[in-house]
Every structure is written in C-alpha cells, then in structure tokens.
Amino acid sequence: MRSIIDRLITTTLERLRHEGIFSPDTAFVFNVERPRDKNHGDFATNAALVLAKAARLPPRLLAEKIVAALPDTQNDVEKWEVAGPGFINFFLSDYSLHTIIPTIWQAGSQFGHSQIGAGRKIQVEFVSANPTGPMHLGHGRGAVTGDVIARLLQAIGCTVEREYYINDAGAQTLVLGRSVLIRYYALFGRAVTLPEGCYPAEYVVEIAQALRERDGDRWLAAELPAEPPPAVVDFAMAHCLGWIRDDLALLNIHFDTWFSERSLHQRGLIAQVAARLEEKGLIYEGILEPPKGKLLEEWEPRPQRLFRSSQFGDEVDRPLQKSDGTFTYFAADIAYHLDKAERNFDTLINIWGADHGGYIKRVQAALTALTGKPGLLEVRLVQMVNLFRGGQPVRMSKRSGTFVTLREVVEEAGSDAVRFWFLLRSAGANLDFDLELAMAKTNDNPIFYVQYAHARVHSVWRRLAEKGLPPHTVQRDQLARLTEPDERDLLRLLSRFPEVVENAALEKEPQKIPYYLLELAAAFHTYYNGHRILDEDADLRGARLSLIGAVGLVIANGLTLLGVHAPEQM
C-alpha cells in the first residue's frame, strides 16, 4: 500500500515538472511513512518539505500545489490533506483496505515475504561458543537472534548460510583437557588437586566418566602430565560440541557449516594473511601503547609486529605477532574473516556477545584493508540475560557450577517461550527472563497472548463446523460490510506486516516481529471480545470470518519467522 502512495506522489511531481515548477534535473527524493497517530491518516509524506527549495516555494504552498494536482484515485485513497508546515496526509479508502484480505488469503504462508533481497548471498555467523562446556543463557539469546535474522533475510529473498566458528585451537581447549584429565585421575582414586584456572563444574566430571567408559585406564600414568594428551583434549571438546549441537537442536537451530579454527593453522592461513598485509605495507615493528585505565601486571612496552588498523577506522594499531613470534588471536580472526570473504558473500553478519564490542573495528579494519570492501562485515552485539523465577534471581545451576545452562531453561519453559522471550527486547539491551511468567497461561505472558490469538481464530473454524455451516471462502463483495472502526484498525495492522518484515530484515532487528505480533494480537482480542463473529447475517458473518482468518494467517507467518509454533488449540 505504501507503493500506491509513492507512485501517486511521483506521478504528481512529474506533472508539476511539466508545468515548470521543477527543473528537468530535479531528483524526486522523499519519504512515505505511516503516522503514529491514526488521526493523521494512513500514510504521510514529506515531499513538499524536502523539495521546497528545488521548487523555490514555501513548503506549505508546494504541498497545496501537490494536493491540487493529485489525480482522482478514490478507489485507493479516500482523501488527503495538508498538515503542519507542509506534510501531506493520505487516508486510504475502505475499498483499498479491504483488498488486503484476499491478498493475505491468496498468499497464505508467503504473505509478508518478498524478493527485495533476491540475488544477495549473506552469511550469518552466530553462537560460536567455545566448546569447553554446555551453553548458557547468553549463548541461547545470541543463537535465537542469529537464527531469526537469517530467517528474516531468507523471507526477503536472500540466500543465507548459517555458520558456527569452533574455537578449537586456543589455550582454553588445553584448560578443558587438563580439567578433564585431573577428574579422570580422581575417578581411579588418585589424590589430585584441581589447580586455579581449571574448570570446577560437574559437567567436567561427566566428561571424565565418559572418557573412562571409552578408554578405561589408558591415560593413567605414574604422574599427572604437565599437558593433557591431544586425544584427551579432542575427546573433551567433541563431548562439549555434542552438547552444544543438542542444545541448539532443542531450539530448532541448525547450521550449514561448522568451521574449525584449527583448520586455519593447519592450512597456514594465518601466516598467509600476515604476509599479504606485509606486502601491502600495513605491518610494522612497534610498541603498543599502554592499555587505558589500570595497567595490567603482565603488560610491558615490548616491540611487536603491528597492523596499521588505525588507517582503516580503528582507534589504534593492533598486534599480529607477539615478541616471541607467535601469532595473536586477532591474527586468527583476520584469517577466518578473510576466508569467509573469499567465499563470495555479499555481506558477512556476526552475532557477538556484548563483551566483544571492542573487536568490531579492528576486524572490520582488517577486512577493509584486505578486500577493499569497507561495508562487508556487520556485527550485532547481544547483551546478557538475567534469569528470574517469580521475581527472584536464579544465580547458577548444579551442573555448571557458575551459570544456568540453556538446556535447563528450554526443558523447563519450552522452546517457544524461550525463543519469543529472547526477542522481546533489542539484542543490544539487557533482558530479564522470568521462568514462571514465561510458562504462565495468562495474558500477562507475551507468548501465550499471541499464540492464544491464533488458537482463538481456529476455535471459530471448529464452531463453524459444529453449527453445520460450510467451510469459509473469501467473497470480495462481502468485505464492504467491514466498516467498524476496530475493523479498520485490524486492516491497517494487517497491511503493515510486509513492511515490518522488510524493515526487520534490512535493519537486522528481529524484535520488530514480536512487537508487531503483540500489537496485532491486542487488536484482535479486543475485536473478538466486542463483536459477534458468527452473526446470523450471512454476508456480515462471511466478512468477519475473512477478516479473522487473515489475522490468523499473519500471526502464524510472524510466529514462523520467529521459529515459534502457532497452535490451533490451547
């Protein structure tokens, strides 16, 4: 419907160009938006405000000229008016609003989808939690955010690949292996102490027990070795990665690619990336500036090989190699992102925890330096989740020892509740998740409120069958009976859905979908409670069935984009 107004204004502006009000080279750039106040119409444009200078007229006078030149389009627009300093408000006709119903019914599950992103290949890399233990709630929020961004991009026609980066080459893997080996020795009655820095949680014992079941006493020696055997490290990581896969599957999240950090080292890609940057003259020997704030005890002013990231938007230059010649984690990050860039994606999207915010500019700088594409990488940060039960904070779980695992929450609250609640706020804001409220079958629970609206629609279809009435089909001539103010409100809301999906996808803001669904569900519940749907008047009954059927389809489509079920009974 926005395109109807856009074409109408553009056609009128071209007419005014022929009348000499605009020069032949004037570019008609303006916005068409939905006013927040419905008393200001269904759409409003700032065309007169932004084009007044080109027309050499006051904005309001130009607006009046535009309105006077608008063609007669009463089928689509009932009226228009000039408001304020020069805005033009448009009020859609009932006929125009009614056409949304057959459009929704005909499109079905595809209503809200488009092809505006067709031809674009996008990679979304998300979760990428270290395979050193089970996933916690913060990982889960990042997982849901990444998955729904991918779903939204697919809904607008993009080709999307989901990727998980496995951090299987860092020091944390040795810490896990050593922790498991110490627990493994303890299972055989050896007197061992868990050193500071090792993982103390119960899940480490689970891995040690699994190792003993598989290998018996194979890894026992007279003395505990200083470093865990590589096979023990690999076993422990594989065990954790199995948990991660299972936890993600509980949320119906799956990846196209699982990329191993270790493969970067095996293929020599990190050294290659350093060589490419050196060839470009972007590496030099230098001394890092001291970190801001309190100096770290281990910091010292020593020479290192630095990347000139400050030339590409970063605050300071960054180290690629330490003084002992070993590569930094940042060097591995560059190699990984260059590998992604060379797989011919148009856009790379990373979903990171908020504690990684300081890494964004340096990775973007490196990619820009190596590819010449400054906008290739986009990063969305996800803040933490605070877990409550009945208003009281839940601090930790017995299994992890330090945090509540994602699996515990999903098994208790259900996948639908977890996914919906994780998206109730912008990913950049902290989220309070109350387990009791998330499971409550009351209107105070957002996921229940939306799913109940969908179930209510289907309860009407069951009542229709119980009354012996024929299955409903949309008849356009009946839709003229939809004249009540709250019917118009529902129609306006339904017509917005494709725009909401498009904006949520382009802006990578999945929270826009649950916001919309809650608004639509509220309007539907109000309508349902205030009107007789199965009216004795066949035409009125048919019109209202068409309307609520459209509502049910849109709610189902929105929930599907969120990876949430749309139940027909509750």
For each residue, the residues with C-beta under 8 A, 3 or more apart:
1: 4 5 42 43 92 96 100 495
2: 5 6 32 34 43 499
3: 6 7
4: 1 7 8 76 77 96
5: 1 2 8 9 32 43 45 77 90
6: 2 3 9 10 32
7: 3 4 10 11
8: 4 5 11 12 70 71 73 76 77 90
9: 5 6 12 13 30 32 45 47 66 88
10: 6 7 13 14 28
11: 7 8 14 15 71
12: 8 9 15 16 66 69 70 71
13: 9 10 16 17 22 28 47 51 66
14: 10 11 17 18 28
15: 11 12 18 19 69
16: 12 13 19 21 22 55 65 66 69
17: 13 14 20 21 22 23 24 26
18: 14 15
19: 15 16
20: 17
21: 16 17 55 57 62 65
22: 13 16 17 26 28 51 54 55
23: 17 26 54
24: 17
25:
26: 17 22 23 51 54
27:
28: 10 13 14 22 47 51
29: 50
30: 9 45 46 47 50 51
31: 45 46 50
32: 2 5 6 9 43 44 45
33: 43 44 45
34: 2 42 43 44 496 499
35: 38 40 41 42 43 44 89
36: 40
37: 40
38: 35 41 42 489 492
39:
40: 35 36 37 44 83 89
41: 35 38 44 80 81 89 90 91
42: 1 34 35 38 90 91 92 492
43: 1 2 5 32 33 34 35 89 90 92
44: 32 33 34 35 40 41 83 87 88 89 90
45: 5 9 30 31 32 33 48 87 88 90
46: 30 31 49 50 86 87
47: 9 13 28 30 50 51 63 66 88
48: 45 51 52 59 60 62 63 66 82 86 87 88
49: 46 52 59 85 86 87
50: 29 30 31 46 47
51: 13 22 26 28 30 47 48 54 55 62
52: 48 49 55 57 58 59 62 86
53: 56
54: 22 23 26 51
55: 16 21 22 51 52 62
56: 53
57: 21 52 61 62 65
58: 52 61 62 86
59: 48 49 52 62 63 85 86
60: 48 63 64 82 85 86
61: 57 58 64 65
62: 21 48 51 52 55 57 58 59 65 66 86
63: 47 48 59 60 66 67 82 86 87 88
64: 60 61 67 68 82
65: 16 21 57 61 62 68 69
66: 9 12 13 16 47 48 62 63 69 70 88
67: 63 64 70 80 81 82 88
68: 64 65
69: 12 15 16 65 66
70: 8 12 66 67 73 80
71: 8 11 12
72:
73: 8 70 76 77
74: 77 78 93
75: 93 95 96
76: 4 8 73 92 93 95 96
77: 4 5 8 73 74 80 90 91 92 93 96
78: 74 91 92 93 94
79: 90 91
80: 41 67 70 77 88 89 90 91
81: 41 67 88 89 91
82: 48 60 63 64 67 86 87 88 89
83: 40 44 87 88 89
84: 87
85: 49 59 60
86: 46 48 49 52 58 59 60 62 63 82
87: 44 45 46 48 49 63 82 83 84
88: 9 44 45 47 48 63 66 67 80 81 82 83
89: 35 40 41 43 44 80 81 82 83
90: 5 8 41 42 43 44 45 77 79 80
91: 41 42 77 78 79 80 81
92: 1 42 43 76 77 78 96 97
93: 74 75 76 77 78 96 97
94: 78 97 98 480 482 483 488
95: 75 76 98 99 480
96: 1 4 75 76 77 92 93 99
97: 92 93 94 100 488 491 492 495
98: 94 95 101 476 479 480 482 491
99: 95 96 102 103
100: 1 97 103 104 491 494 495 550
101: 98 104 105 474 479 491 494 546 547 550
102: 99 105 106 474 476 479 546
103: 99 100 106 107 111
104: 100 101 107 108 111 494 550 553 554
105: 101 102 108 474 546 549 550 553
106: 102 103
107: 103 104 110 111 113
108: 104 105 111 553
109: 553 556 557 560
110: 107 113
111: 103 104 107 108 497 498 553 554 557
112: 155 497 498 500 501 554 557 558 561
113: 107 110 155 156 157 501
114: 117 155 156 157 498 501 502
115: 118 156 157
116: 156 157 502
117: 114 120 122 153 156 157 158 505
118: 115 157 158
119: 157
120: 117 157 158 159 346 347
121: 158 159 161 344 345 346
122: 117 153 158 159 160 161 345 346 347 348 349
123: 160 161 162 163 340 343 345 347 348 349
124: 146 149 150 153 160 161 162 163 349 351
125: 128 146 162 163 164 165 340 348 349 350 351
126: 142 143 145 146 147 149 162 164 350 351
127: 135 139 142 143 146 164 244 248 253 351
128: 125 164 165 166 167
129: 135 139 244
130: 133 167 170 172 173
131: 166 167 168 173 176 237 238 240 241 244
132: 172 173 175 176 199 236 237 240
133: 130 176 199 201 203 204 240 243 400
134: 203 240 243 244 247 399 400 405 406 407
135: 127 129 139 140 143 243 244 247 248 405 406 407
136: 139 140 400 403 404 405 406
137: 140 141 384 385 387 403 404 406 409 433
138: 141 142 353 382 384 385
139: 127 129 135 136 142 143 406
140: 135 136 137 143 144 247 251 385 406 409 410 418 422
141: 137 138 144 145 382 383 384 385 422 427 431
142: 126 127 138 139 145 146 351 352 353 382 427
143: 126 127 135 139 140 146 147 248 251 253 406
144: 140 141 147 148 251 253 418 419 422 423 563
145: 126 141 142 148 149 351 380 382 422 423 427 510
146: 124 125 126 127 142 143 149 150 162 349 351
147: 126 143 144 150 151 162 251 253 563
148: 144 145 151 152 419 423 510 513 561 562 563
149: 124 126 145 146 152 153 349 351 380 505 508 510
150: 124 146 147 153 154 160 162
151: 147 148 154 155 561 562 563
152: 148 149 155 156 501 504 505 508 510 513 561
153: 117 122 124 149 150 156 158 160 505
154: 150 151 157 158 159 160
155: 112 113 114 151 152 501 505 561
156: 113 114 115 116 117 152 153 501 502 505 506
157: 113 114 115 116 117 118 119 120 154
158: 117 118 120 121 122 153 154 505
159: 120 121 122 154
160: 122 123 124 150 153 154
161: 121 122 123 124 256 257 345
162: 123 124 125 126 146 147 150 254 255 256 257
163: 123 124 125 255 256 257 258 259 340
164: 125 126 127 128 255 257 258 259
165: 125 128 259 261 336
166: 128 131 241 258 259 260 261 262
167: 128 130 131 170 172 173 261
168: 131 173 237 260 261 262
169: 173 260 261 262 264 265 332
170: 130 167 173 261 329
171: 174 175
172: 130 132 167 175 176
173: 130 131 132 167 168 169 170 176 177 233 236 237
174: 171 177 178 227 228 233
175: 132 171 172 178 179 197 198 199
176: 131 132 133 172 173 179 180 199 204 233 236 237 240
177: 173 174 180 181 228 229 232 233 236 237
178: 174 175 181 182 198 227 228
179: 175 176 182 183 194 198 199 200 204
180: 176 177 183 184 204 207 208 211 228 232 235 236
181: 177 178 184 185 208 219 224 225 228 229 232
182: 178 179 185 186 192 193 194 195 198 224
183: 179 180 186 187 194 204 205 207 208
184: 180 181 187 188 208 211 212 219 232
185: 181 182 188 190 192 220 224
186: 182 183 189 190 192 208
187: 183 184 208 209 212
188: 184 185 212 217 220
189: 186
190: 185 186 220 224
191:
192: 182 185 186 224
193: 182
194: 179 182 183 198 200
195: 182 198
196:
197: 175
198: 175 178 179 182 194 195
199: 132 133 175 176 179 204
200: 179 194 204 401
201: 133 204 399 400 401 402
202: 205 206 398 399 400 401
203: 133 134 206 207 243 399 400
204: 133 176 179 180 183 199 200 201 207 208
205: 183 202 208 209
206: 202 203 209 210 239
207: 180 183 203 204 210 211 235 236 239 240
208: 180 181 183 184 186 187 204 205 211 212
209: 187 205 206 212 213
210: 206 207 213 214 235 239
211: 180 184 207 208 214 215 219 232 235 236
212: 184 187 188 208 209 215 216 217
213: 209 210
214: 210 211 235
215: 211 212 218 219
216: 212
217: 188 212 220
218: 215
219: 181 184 211 215 229 232
220: 185 188 190 217
221: 224 225
222:
223:
224: 181 182 185 190 192 221
225: 181 221 228 229
226:
227: 174 178
228: 174 177 178 180 181 225 232 233
229: 177 181 219 225 232 233
230: 233 234
231: 234 235
232: 177 180 181 184 211 219 228 229 235 236
233: 173 174 176 177 228 229 230 236 237
234: 230 231 237 238
235: 180 207 210 211 214 231 232 238 239
236: 132 173 176 177 180 207 211 232 233 239 240
237: 131 132 168 173 176 177 233 234 240 241
238: 131 234 235 241 242
239: 206 207 210 235 236 242 243
240: 131 132 133 134 176 207 236 237 243 244
241: 131 166 237 238 244 245
242: 238 239 245 246
243: 133 134 135 203 239 240 246 247 407
244: 127 129 131 134 135 240 241 247 248
245: 241 242 248 249
246: 242 243 249 250 407
247: 134 135 140 243 244 250 251 405 406 407 410
248: 127 135 143 244 245 251 253 254 255
249: 245 246 252 253 254
250: 246 247 406 407 410 411 415
251: 140 143 144 147 247 248 406 410 415 418 419 563
252: 249 415 563
253: 127 143 144 147 248 249 563
254: 162 248 249
255: 162 163 164 248 258
256: 161 162 163
257: 161 162 163 164
258: 163 164 166 255
259: 163 164 165 166 263 336 339
260: 166 168 169 263 264
261: 165 166 167 168 169 170 264 265 332 336
262: 166 168 169 265 266
263: 259 260 266 267
264: 169 260 261 267 269 270 332 335 336 339
265: 169 261 262 268 269 270 332
266: 262 263
267: 263 264
268: 265 271 272
269: 264 265 272 273 335 338 339
270: 264 265 273 274 327 331 332 334 335
271: 268 274 275 327
272: 268 269 275 276 335
273: 269 270 276 277 331 334 335 338 370
274: 270 271 277 278 283 305 320 321 327 331
275: 271 272 278 279
276: 272 273 279 280 370
277: 273 274 280 282 283 307 320 334 366 369 370
278: 274 275 281 282 283
279: 275 276
280: 276 277 369
281: 278
282: 277 278 307 308 311 369
283: 274 277 278 305 306 307 308 320
284: 305 306 308
285: 303 304 305 306
286: 303 304 306 317
287: 301 302 303 304
288: 301 304 306 316 319
289: 316
290: 295 299 301
291: 295 296 299
292:
293:
294:
295: 290 291 299
296: 291 299
297:
298:
299: 290 291 295 296
300:
301: 287 288 290
302: 287 323
303: 285 286 287 323
304: 285 286 287 288 319 320 321 322 323
305: 274 283 284 285 319 320 321
306: 283 284 285 286 288 317 318 319 320
307: 277 282 283 317 318 319 320 330 334 365 366 369
308: 282 283 284 311 312 317 369
309: 312 313 314 316 317 318 361 362 365 366 369
310: 313 314 315 316 317 365
311: 282 308 365 369
312: 308 309 364 365 366 368 369 374
313: 309 310 361 364 365 368 374
314: 309 310 317 318 361 362 364 365
315: 310 361
316: 288 289 309 310
317: 286 306 307 308 309 310 314
318: 306 307 309 314 328 330 362 365
319: 288 304 305 306 307 322 328 330
320: 274 277 283 304 305 306 307 327 328 330 331 334
321: 274 304 305 325 326 327 328 331
322: 304 319 325 326 327 328
323: 302 303 304
324:
325: 321 322
326: 321 322
327: 270 271 274 320 321 322 331 332
328: 318 319 320 321 322 331 332
329: 170 332 333
330: 307 318 319 320 333 334 359 362 363 366
331: 270 273 274 320 321 327 328 334 335
332: 169 261 264 265 270 327 328 329 335 336
333: 329 330 336 337 359 363 366
334: 270 273 277 307 320 330 331 337 338 363 366 367 370
335: 264 269 270 272 273 331 332 338 339
336: 165 259 261 264 332 333 339 340
337: 333 334 340 341 348 363 366 367 377
338: 269 273 334 335 341 342 366 367 370 371
339: 259 264 269 335 336 342 343
340: 123 125 163 336 337 343 345 348
341: 337 338 345 348 367 370 371 373 376
342: 338 339
343: 123 339 340
344: 121
345: 121 122 123 161 340 341 348 376
346: 120 121 122
347: 120 122 123 375 376 378
348: 122 123 125 337 340 341 345 367 376 377 378
349: 122 123 124 125 146 149 377 378 379 380 508
350: 125 126 377 378 379 380
351: 124 125 126 127 142 145 146 149 379 380 382 427
352: 142 356 357 359 360 379 380 381 382
353: 138 142 356 381 382 384
354: 357 381 382 383 384 428
355:
356: 352 353 359 360 381
357: 352 354 360 381
358: 361 362
359: 330 333 352 356 362 363
360: 352 356 357 363 364 379 381
361: 309 313 314 315 358 364 365
362: 309 314 318 330 358 359 365 366
363: 330 333 334 337 359 360 366 367 377 379
364: 312 313 314 360 361 367 368 374 377 379
365: 307 309 310 311 312 313 314 318 361 362 368 369
366: 277 307 309 312 330 333 334 337 338 362 363 369 370
367: 334 337 338 341 348 363 364 370 371 373 376 377
368: 312 313 364 365 371 372 373 374 376
369: 277 280 282 307 308 309 311 312 365 366
370: 273 276 277 334 338 341 366 367
371: 338 341 367 368 376
372: 368
373: 341 367 368 376
374: 312 313 364 368
375: 347 378
376: 341 345 347 348 367 368 371 373
377: 337 348 349 350 363 364 367
378: 347 348 349 350 375 508
379: 349 350 351 352 360 363 364
380: 145 149 349 350 351 352 427 428 508
381: 352 353 354 356 357 360 427 428
382: 138 141 142 145 351 352 353 354 427 428
383: 141 354 427 428 429 430 431
384: 137 138 141 353 354 430 431
385: 137 138 140 141 422 430 431 432 433
386: 393 430 431 432 433
387: 137 393 394 404 409 433 435
388: 391 392 393 394 432 433 434 435
389: 392 394 434 435 436
390: 434 436
391: 388 434
392: 388 389
393: 386 387 388
394: 387 388 389 404 435
395: 404
396: 400 401 402 403 404
397: 400 401 403 404 405 408
398: 202 401
399: 134 201 202 203 405 408
400: 133 134 136 201 202 203 396 397 403 404 405
401: 200 201 202 396 397 398
402: 201 396
403: 136 137 396 397 400
404: 136 137 387 394 395 396 397 400 408 409
405: 134 135 136 247 397 399 400 408 409
406: 134 135 136 137 139 140 143 247 250 251 409 410
407: 134 135 243 246 247 250 410 411
408: 397 399 404 405 411 412
409: 137 140 387 404 405 406 412 413 418 433 435
410: 140 247 250 251 406 407 413 414 415 418
411: 250 407 408
412: 408 409 435 439
413: 409 410 417 418 421 435 438 439
414: 410 417 418 439
415: 250 251 252 410 418 419 563 564
416: 419 420 447 451 564 565
417: 413 414 420 421 438 439 445 447
418: 140 144 251 409 410 413 414 415 421 422 438
419: 144 148 251 415 416 422 423 562 563 564
420: 416 417 423 424 446 447 450 514 562 564
421: 413 417 418 424 431 433 438 446 447
422: 140 141 144 145 385 418 419 431 433
423: 144 145 148 419 420 510 511 513 514 562
424: 420 421 431 446 511 514
425: 429 430 431 511
426: 429 509 511
427: 141 142 145 351 380 381 382 383 510 511
428: 354 380 381 382 383
429: 383 425 426
430: 383 384 385 386 425
431: 141 383 384 385 386 421 422 424 425
432: 385 386 388
433: 137 385 386 387 388 409 421 422 438
434: 388 389 390 391 437 438
435: 387 388 389 394 409 412 413 438 439
436: 389 390 439 440
437: 434 440 444 445
438: 413 417 418 421 433 434 435 445 447
439: 412 413 414 417 435 436 445
440: 436 437 444 445 448
441: 445 448 570
442: 445 448
443: 448 449 452 525
444: 437 440 449
445: 417 437 438 439 440 441 442 448 449
446: 420 421 424 449 450 514 518
447: 416 417 420 421 438 450 451 564
448: 440 441 442 443 445 451 452 570
449: 443 444 445 446 452 453 518 521 522 525
450: 420 446 447 453 454 514 517 518 521 555 559
451: 416 447 448 454 455 559 564 565 566 567 570
452: 443 448 449 455 456 521 525 570
453: 449 450 456 457 520 521 524 525 551 555
454: 450 451 457 458 552 555 556 559 566 567 568
455: 451 452 458 459 567 568 569 570
456: 452 453 459 460 524 525 528
457: 453 454 460 461 524 548 549 551 552 555
458: 454 455 461 462 552 568 569
459: 455 456 462 463 569
460: 456 457 463 464 533 534 545 548
461: 457 458 464 465 472
462: 458 459 465 466
463: 459 460 466 467 534
464: 460 461 467 469 471 472 534 545
465: 461 462 468 469 471
466: 462 463
467: 463 464 534
468: 465
469: 464 465 534
470:
471: 464 465
472: 461 464 542 545 546 549
473:
474: 101 102 105 479 546 549
475: 478 479 542 546
476: 98 102 479
477: 480 539
478: 475 481 539 540 542 543 546
479: 98 101 102 474 475 476 482 543 546
480: 94 95 98 477 483 543
481: 478 539 540 543 544
482: 94 98 479 487 488 491 543 544 547
483: 94 480 487 488
484: 487 488 531
485: 488 489
486: 489 490 523 526 527 530 531
487: 482 483 484 490 491 527 547
488: 94 97 482 483 484 485 491 492
489: 38 485 486 492 493 523
490: 486 487 493 494 520 523 524 527 547 551
491: 97 98 100 101 482 487 488 494 495 547
492: 38 42 97 488 489 495 496
493: 489 490 496 497 516 519 520 523
494: 100 101 104 490 491 497 520 550 551 554
495: 1 97 100 491 492
496: 34 492 493 499 500 516
497: 111 112 493 494 500 501 516 520 554 557 558
498: 111 112 114 501 502
499: 2 34 496 502 503
500: 112 496 497 503 504 512 513 516
501: 112 113 114 152 155 156 497 498 504 505 513 561
502: 114 116 156 498 499 505 506
503: 499 500 506 507 509 512
504: 152 500 501 507 508 509 510 511 512 513
505: 117 149 152 153 155 156 158 501 502 508
506: 156 502 503
507: 503 504 512
508: 149 152 349 378 380 504 505
509: 426 503 504 512
510: 145 148 149 152 423 427 504 513 562
511: 423 424 425 426 427 504 514 515
512: 500 503 504 507 509 515 516
513: 148 152 423 500 501 504 510 516 517 558 561 562
514: 420 423 424 446 450 511 517 518 558 562
515: 511 512 518 519
516: 493 496 497 500 512 513 519 520 558
517: 450 513 514 520 521 555 558 559
518: 446 449 450 514 515 521 522
519: 493 515 516 522 523
520: 453 490 493 494 497 516 517 523 524 551 554 555 558
521: 449 450 452 453 517 518 524 525 555
522: 449 518 519 525 526
523: 486 489 490 493 519 520 526 527
524: 453 456 457 490 520 521 527 528 548 551 555
525: 443 449 452 453 456 521 522 528 529
526: 486 522 523 529 530
527: 486 487 490 523 524 530 531 548
528: 456 524 525 531 533 548
529: 525 526
530: 486 526 527
531: 484 486 527 528 544
532: 535
533: 460 528 541 544 545 548
534: 460 463 464 467 469 541 545
535: 532 540 541 544
536: 541
537: 540 541
538: 541 542
539: 477 478 481 542 543
540: 478 481 535 537 543 544
541: 533 534 535 536 537 538 544 545
542: 472 475 478 538 539 545 546
543: 478 479 480 481 482 539 540 546 547
544: 481 482 531 533 535 540 541 547 548
545: 460 464 472 533 534 541 542 548 549
546: 101 102 105 472 474 475 478 479 542 543 549 550
547: 101 482 487 490 491 543 544 550 551
548: 457 460 524 527 528 533 544 545 551 552
549: 105 457 472 474 545 546 552 553
550: 100 101 104 105 494 546 547 553 554
551: 453 457 490 494 520 524 547 548 554 555
552: 454 457 458 548 549 555 556
553: 104 105 108 109 111 549 550 556 557
554: 104 111 112 494 497 520 550 551 557 558
555: 450 453 454 457 517 520 521 524 551 552 558 559 566
556: 109 454 552 553 559 560 566
557: 109 111 112 497 553 554 560 561
558: 112 497 513 514 516 517 520 554 555 561 562
559: 450 451 454 517 555 556 562 564 565 566
560: 109 556 557 563 564 566
561: 112 148 151 152 155 501 513 557 558
562: 148 151 419 420 423 510 513 514 558 559
563: 144 147 148 151 251 252 253 415 419 560
564: 415 416 419 420 447 451 559 560
565: 416 451 559
566: 451 454 555 556 559 560
567: 451 454 455 570
568: 454 455 458
569: 455 458 459
570: 441 448 451 452 455 567
